[in-house]
Amino acid sequence: QSERFDPEGKFIRRYVPELAHCPLRWIHAPWRMPEADRDHYPMNYWPPMVDHGQARIQTLARYGKVSTSTR
């Protein structure tokens, strides 16, 4: 969503000081920055707590088990 409404990352740079010097390429997903680039742009920023893609897969699998067992 931030990519669509703030493509230049101005809001992020202003309100998330840890990412103020992050390259534009990685500003919307700094956890995806390669290790080699992190040496040039040190930042103290944690990866996401939830991988939404993986969580979706797990949820659909669980839902599938429940829906087949209740038929």
C-alpha positions in Angstrom: 0.0 0.0 0.0 2.8 2.4 0.8 4.2 1.8 -2.7 1.0 3.0 -4.3 0.4 6.1 -2.1 4.0 7.1 -1.4 6.2 5.8 -4.2 9.1 8.0 -3.3 9.0 6.9 0.4 8.8 10.5 1.7 6.5 9.6 4.6 8.6 6.6 5.6 11.8 8.6 5.5 10.3 11.3 7.7 8.5 9.2 10.3 10.7 6.1 10.4 14.2 7.5 11.1 15.8 4.0 10.9 15.0 4.0 7.1 15.8 7.7 6.4 18.9 6.7 4.4 17.5 3.5 2.9 17.8 3.4 -0.9 14.5 3.9 -2.7 14.6 0.4 -4.2 14.3 -1.1 -0.7 12.4 1.7 1.2 9.1 -0.3 1.1 10.6 -3.7 2.0 14.0 -3.1 3.7 14.1 -6.6 5.0 14.6 -7.8 1.4 17.8 -5.8 1.0 20.7 -8.1 0.3 23.4 -8.4 3.0 26.0 -6.8 0.7 23.9 -3.7 0.5 23.3 -3.6 4.2 27.0 -2.9 4.8 26.6 0.3 2.8 23.3 1.3 4.4 23.4 0.2 8.0 20.0 0.4 9.7 18.5 -1.0 12.8 15.2 -2.3 11.4 13.5 -5.6 12.1 12.0 -8.0 9.6 8.2 -8.4 9.5 6.8 -10.4 12.4 4.4 -12.1 10.1 5.0 -13.4 6.6 1.5 -12.8 5.2 2.1 -15.1 2.2 3.1 -18.0 4.3 0.3 -17.3 6.9 -2.2 -17.4 4.1 -1.0 -20.7 2.8 -1.1 -22.2 6.4 -4.6 -20.8 7.0 -6.0 -22.2 3.8 -4.5 -25.6 4.6 -6.0 -25.6 8.0 -9.4 -24.4 6.7 -9.3 -27.2 4.1 -8.7 -29.8 6.8 -11.6 -28.5 8.9 -14.0 -28.1 6.0 -13.4 -31.7 4.7 -13.7 -33.2 8.2 -17.1 -31.5 8.8 -18.7 -32.8 5.7 
